[in-house]
Amino acid sequence: MSVILRQLSKISDFFGSRSKFLEKRPVLRWLVIGFTMLEGIVLFLYIMNLLFVGYTNPLLFHLQVWQRFLSTNTLRLMLTFSMPLALTAVGATFNERVGVINIGLEGIMMWGALAGVYFTYTTGNPWIGVLGAAMFGLINALLHAVMTITFKAEQIVTGVAINLLAAGMTEVLTSLVWNPGRSDQVTRLAIVNFYDIPVLGTVLGWIRLKNYLDVPVLGTIFNYIPDPIDALSGHSGLFYVGIVLMILAQILLFKTSIGLRFRVIGEHPQTAATAGIPVRRYQYYAVLISGFFAGLGGGIISIGMNSSFTSGMIGGRGFIALAAMIFGKWTIIGSVLAAMFFAYFYAIAIRVLGGAVQNFNVPPQFLQMMPFIVSIIALAGFIGKARPPKAIGKPYSEEEE
């Protein structure tokens, strides 16, 4: 027994020392965590495949699935799916930084998706649809702000009400304007191809990884890693507008006096008021910014990724965006990276289902639930110590000054 205990002690010391080693190297730590999670998914899929299909060569199965995990198309899909999540998460960062909870982002995204299609349908111009999506996002955010900031209604209940109202009203309006449950097809936002851009397209064409697949050794490596240039090309124009908006959001929140006021209000609203900052006005500003971004997030789903509106097409992305904001620890960059992390699992679900993995017959529902399972696991065990703004969820009152 003493020999066994000594061996267990050695094993514990070994992993303990490795844990300290990884803690000092955050990039390496996240690579290890990412690899572990992906390998866990592969093993899960293999076990499920055994249950539904029977024996499959485990080495061949691993190779085929990992090739789809690391393909350029998977990376491109990840970027596509991450944009609505990232835009909504960035917006959520603003409203929570001033102490206002808005779980109605799911409903605001629904309104943005419907408005984007409707205004595109009536005008024939998808960019008018983008403006319509942003406008409806602002209107719903204003409703939330009036109820929670002016009338001091319970913020969670108000957010739930916005979600329920959106779920019912968008379906009713869709059935009134178009056929029940689905809109007509509309013009999608134009796709931007980097290689069609004069001069820049030629330069980027020279440095594509696929040009060097015949090079010994190096070509073999390039064949198994995604091409970032190919992955960044081929998205809708709103995708690239979204990137610019997120950069501006980072500057606004962390590099300007307005952003400083937002952050102070979220921590100590009474102190901010004593310093002469109009707390409620800035809370309104932040909630409206949140609605603007969430409306664009819905618009990019309906007219950037699809060409119609379908009831339930948001599919819980508003809640995933909230999880991304928490996972990103109430920062712009963290929220965007977390959105990409969750979107990667949406991409995996499509790539594995649509890929030619031999003898793979797992029901699609098991793959479609992966983003939600990953969000639960990530929030429960991997975000570390995350502290929200101190005044989060507490209605501001001048009487407490």
C-alpha positions in Angstrom: 0.0 0.0 0.0 2.8 2.4 0.9 4.4 1.8 -2.6 1.1 2.6 -4.3 0.7 5.8 -2.3 4.3 6.9 -3.1 3.6 6.3 -6.8 0.4 8.3 -6.7 2.2 11.1 -4.9 4.8 11.2 -7.7 2.1 11.4 -10.3 0.4 14.2 -8.4 3.7 16.1 -8.1 4.3 15.6 -11.9 1.0 17.1 -12.9 1.2 19.8 -10.3 4.6 21.0 -11.6 3.2 21.0 -15.2 0.2 23.0 -14.0 2.5 25.7 -12.5 4.5 25.6 -15.8 1.4 26.3 -17.8 0.1 29.0 -15.5 3.2 31.1 -16.3 2.6 30.7 -20.0 -1.0 31.6 -20.8 -0.8 31.1 -24.6 0.6 27.6 -24.1 -2.0 26.9 -21.5 -4.9 27.9 -23.8 -3.4 25.8 -26.6 -3.3 22.8 -24.3 -6.9 23.5 -23.1 -8.0 23.9 -26.7 -6.4 20.7 -27.9 -7.8 18.8 -24.9 -11.3 20.0 -25.6 -11.1 19.2 -29.3 -9.7 15.7 -28.6 -12.5 15.2 -26.1 -15.0 16.0 -28.8 -13.3 13.6 -31.2 -13.5 10.8 -28.6 -17.1 11.7 -27.9 -18.0 11.5 -31.6 -16.1 8.3 -31.9 -17.9 6.7 -29.0 -21.3 7.9 -30.3 -20.4 6.6 -33.7 -19.6 3.2 -32.1 -23.1 3.2 -30.6 -24.9 4.2 -33.8 -22.8 2.5 -36.5 -20.4 0.0 -35.0 -16.7 -0.4 -35.1 -14.7 2.2 -37.1 -11.0 2.4 -37.5 -10.1 4.8 -34.7 -6.9 6.1 -36.4 -8.6 6.8 -39.7 -11.6 8.4 -37.8 -9.3 10.7 -35.9 -7.3 11.7 -38.9 -10.4 12.6 -41.0 -12.1 14.5 -38.2 -8.9 16.4 -37.3 -8.4 17.4 -40.9 -11.8 19.1 -40.8 -11.0 20.7 -37.5 -8.0 22.4 -39.1 -9.2 23.1 -42.6 -9.5 26.5 -44.2 -13.2 26.1 -44.7 -13.7 25.4 -41.0 -11.8 28.6 -40.2 -13.8 30.6 -42.7 -17.1 29.2 -41.3 -15.8 30.1 -37.8 -15.2 33.7 -38.8 -18.6 33.9 -40.5 -20.5 32.5 -37.5 -18.5 34.6 -35.0 -19.4 38.0 -36.4 -23.1 38.1 -35.2 -21.9 36.7 -31.8 -19.0 39.1 -31.6 -21.1 42.2 -32.5 -23.8 41.3 -29.9 -21.2 40.4 -27.2 -19.4 43.8 -27.8 -22.8 45.6 -27.4 -23.5 43.6 -24.2 -20.1 44.7 -22.9 -21.2 48.4 -23.1 -24.6 48.0 -21.3 -23.1 45.8 -18.5 -20.2 48.2 -18.1 -22.7 50.8 -16.9 -24.5 48.3 -14.6 -27.5 47.4 -16.8 -28.2 43.7 -17.6 -29.8 43.1 -20.9 -30.7 39.4 -21.6 -33.1 40.7 -24.2 -30.3 40.6 -26.8 -31.8 37.5 -28.3 -35.0 39.3 -29.0 -33.2 42.4 -30.3 -31.3 40.2 -32.7 -34.6 38.7 -33.9 -35.9 42.2 -34.6 -32.7 43.1 -36.4 -32.9 40.0 -38.6 -36.5 40.7 -39.5 -35.9 44.4 -40.1 -32.9 43.6 -42.3 -34.9 41.4 -44.6 -38.0 43.6 -44.6 -36.2 46.8 -45.6 -34.1 44.9 -48.2 -37.4 43.4 -49.5 -39.1 46.8 -49.8 -36.2 48.8 -51.2 -34.1 46.2 -53.0 -31.0 47.5 -51.3 -29.4 45.2 -48.6 -27.5 48.2 -47.1 -30.8 49.9 -46.4 -31.7 46.6 -44.7 -28.5 46.9 -42.6 -29.7 50.4 -41.5 -33.1 49.0 -40.7 -31.6 46.3 -38.6 -29.6 48.8 -36.6 -32.6 51.1 -36.2 -34.8 48.3 -34.8 -32.0 47.4 -32.5 -31.9 50.9 -31.2 -35.7 51.0 -30.8 -35.8 47.9 -28.7 -32.8 49.0 -26.7 -34.5 52.3 -26.0 -37.6 50.3 -24.7 -35.3 48.3 -22.4 -33.5 51.5 -21.2 -36.8 53.3 -20.4 -38.1 50.4 -18.4 -34.9 49.7 -16.5 -33.2 53.0 -16.1 -36.2 55.5 -15.9 -38.8 53.3 -14.3 -36.3 51.0 -12.5 -38.1 47.8 -13.6 -36.4 44.5 -12.8 -33.8 44.1 -15.5 -33.9 40.4 -16.0 -37.7 40.4 -16.2 -37.6 43.2 -18.8 -35.1 41.3 -20.9 -37.2 38.2 -20.8 -40.3 40.3 -21.9 -38.3 41.7 -24.9 -37.4 38.1 -25.9 -41.0 36.8 -25.6 -42.4 39.9 -27.4 -39.8 39.5 -30.2 -40.5 35.7 -30.6 -44.3 36.3 -31.0 -44.3 39.6 -32.9 -41.7 38.6 -35.5 -43.6 35.5 -36.3 -46.9 37.3 -36.6 -45.4 40.0 -38.8 -43.7 37.4 -41.0 -47.0 35.7 -41.6 -48.7 39.0 -42.4 -46.1 40.2 -44.9 -45.0 36.9 -46.4 -45.9 33.3 -46.1 -46.3 31.9 -42.5 -43.0 31.3 -40.8 -40.7 32.4 -43.6 -40.0 35.5 -45.7 -39.4 35.6 -49.4 -35.8 35.5 -50.7 -34.1 38.8 -50.8 -30.9 40.2 -52.1 -27.9 39.2 -49.9 -25.1 41.6 -49.1 -22.3 41.4 -51.7 -19.4 39.0 -51.0 -16.0 40.6 -50.9 -13.2 38.6 -52.6 -9.7 39.8 -51.7 -8.3 38.4 -54.8 -10.5 40.6 -57.0 -9.1 43.8 -55.4 -6.6 45.5 -57.8 -2.9 45.2 -56.8 -3.8 44.0 -53.2 -5.4 40.9 -54.7 -2.3 40.1 -56.7 0.0 40.4 -53.7 -2.3 38.3 -51.5 -2.5 35.7 -54.3 1.3 35.3 -54.2 1.4 34.5 -50.5 -1.5 32.0 -50.4 -0.4 28.8 -48.7 -1.9 26.7 -51.5 0.8 28.1 -53.9 3.4 26.2 -51.9 1.9 22.8 -51.4 4.5 21.2 -53.8 7.4 22.5 -51.7 9.1 19.5 -49.9 8.3 19.3 -46.1 6.9 22.9 -46.0 4.1 21.9 -48.4 3.1 19.0 -46.3 2.8 21.3 -43.3 0.8 23.8 -45.2 -1.6 21.1 -46.3 -2.6 20.4 -42.7 -3.1 24.0 -41.5 -5.7 26.6 -42.5 -4.8 29.4 -44.9 -5.7 32.7 -43.0 -5.9 34.8 -46.1 -8.4 32.4 -47.8 -10.4 32.2 -44.6 -10.6 36.0 -44.2 -11.7 36.4 -47.9 -15.2 35.7 -49.2 -17.4 37.3 -46.5 -20.2 39.8 -46.8 -19.4 43.5 -46.7 -21.0 43.8 -43.3 -18.4 41.4 -41.9 -15.6 43.8 -42.6 -17.7 46.8 -41.4 -18.2 44.8 -38.2 -14.4 44.5 -37.8 -14.0 48.2 -38.0 -16.9 48.8 -35.6 -15.3 46.5 -33.0 -12.0 48.3 -33.3 -13.8 51.6 -32.7 -15.7 50.1 -29.8 -12.4 49.1 -28.2 -11.1 52.6 -28.6 -14.3 54.2 -27.3 -14.5 52.0 -24.2 -10.9 51.9 -23.1 -9.2 54.9 -24.8 -11.6 57.8 -24.4 -13.1 59.9 -21.5 -16.6 58.6 -22.5 -15.4 55.0 -22.0 -13.9 55.9 -18.7 -17.2 57.4 -17.6 -19.0 54.2 -18.7 -16.6 52.1 -16.6 -16.8 54.4 -13.5 -20.6 54.3 -13.6 -20.6 50.5 -13.6 -18.4 50.4 -10.6 -19.5 53.4 -8.5 -22.5 55.3 -10.0 -22.8 57.5 -6.9 -19.2 58.5 -7.1 -19.6 59.3 -10.8 -22.6 61.5 -10.0 -20.7 63.3 -7.4 -18.0 64.1 -10.0 -20.7 65.7 -12.2 -21.3 62.8 -14.6 -25.0 62.5 -15.7 -25.3 58.8 -14.8 -28.7 58.0 -16.4 -27.8 59.7 -19.6 -24.6 57.7 -20.0 -26.5 54.5 -19.1 -28.9 55.3 -21.9 -26.0 55.8 -24.3 -24.5 52.5 -23.4 -27.8 50.5 -23.7 -28.5 52.1 -27.1 -25.0 51.2 -28.3 -25.8 47.6 -27.2 -29.0 47.6 -29.2 -27.2 49.0 -32.2 -24.7 46.2 -32.2 -27.3 43.5 -31.5 -29.5 44.7 -34.3 -26.5 44.5 -36.7 -25.8 41.0 -35.3 -29.3 39.9 -36.3 -29.0 41.7 -39.7 -25.8 39.9 -40.6 -27.5 36.5 -39.9 -30.5 37.3 -42.1 -29.0 39.2 -45.1 -25.3 38.6 -44.6 -25.3 34.8 -44.0 -28.8 34.0 -45.4 -31.2 35.7 -47.8 -34.5 35.4 -45.8 -36.0 35.6 -42.3 -37.2 32.4 -40.6 -38.9 32.2 -37.3 -36.3 31.0 -34.7 -33.4 31.6 -37.0 -31.4 33.3 -34.2 -31.3 30.0 -32.4 -30.0 31.1 -29.0 -27.2 33.1 -30.4 -28.1 36.1 -28.2 -27.5 33.9 -25.1 -24.3 32.5 -26.5 -23.2 36.2 -27.0 -23.9 36.9 -23.4 -21.8 33.8 -22.5 -19.0 35.2 -24.7 -19.1 38.5 -23.0 -18.7 36.8 -19.6 -16.1 34.4 -20.9 -14.3 37.5 -22.2 -14.5 39.1 -18.8 -16.4 42.2 -19.8 -13.8 43.4 -22.3 -14.1 44.1 -26.1 -11.1 41.9 -27.2 -12.0 39.2 -24.8 -15.6 39.1 -26.0 -14.6 38.9 -29.6 -12.1 36.1 -29.0 -14.7 34.2 -26.9 -17.2 34.6 -29.7 -14.7 33.1 -32.2 -14.2 30.3 -29.7 -17.9 29.4 -29.5 -18.4 30.0 -33.3 -15.7 27.4 -33.9 -17.9 24.7 -32.6 -20.8 25.8 -34.8 -18.3 25.5 -37.7 -17.2 22.0 -36.5 -20.8 20.8 -36.4 -21.3 21.8 -40.1 -17.9 20.6 -41.3 -18.2 17.2 -39.6 -21.7 16.7 -40.8 -21.0 17.9 -44.3 -17.5 16.3 -44.5 -16.7 13.0 -46.0 -15.9 11.2 -42.7 -16.2 7.5 -43.6 -18.8 5.5 -41.7 -20.0 8.5 -39.7 -23.6 8.5 -38.9 -24.1 10.3 -35.6 -27.5 12.1 -35.4 -27.0 15.8 -36.2 -28.6 16.9 -32.9 -25.5 15.7 -31.0 -23.3 18.0 -33.1 -25.7 21.0 -33.0 -25.8 21.0 -29.2 -22.0 21.3 -29.0 -21.8 25.2 -28.8 -24.2 25.2 -25.9 -22.3 22.4 -24.1 -19.0 24.1 -24.6 -20.4 27.4 -23.3 -21.5 25.7 -20.1 -18.2 23.9 -19.6 -16.2 27.1 -20.4 -18.2 29.3 -18.0 -18.1 26.7 -15.3 -14.5 25.7 -15.4 -12.2 27.7 -17.6 -12.8 31.5 -17.3 -10.9 31.7 -14.0 -11.8 34.6 -11.7 -14.2 36.9 -13.5 -15.6 39.9 -11.7 -18.5 41.8 -13.1 -18.9 45.6 -12.6 -19.9 46.1 -8.9 -23.1 48.0 -9.7 -24.4 45.4 -12.2 -28.1 44.9 -12.1 -28.7 47.7 -9.5 -30.9 50.5 -10.6 -29.3 53.9 -10.0 -31.1 56.2 -7.6 -30.2 59.8 -6.9 -31.5 59.4 -3.3 -28.5 57.1 -2.5 -26.0 59.8 -3.3 
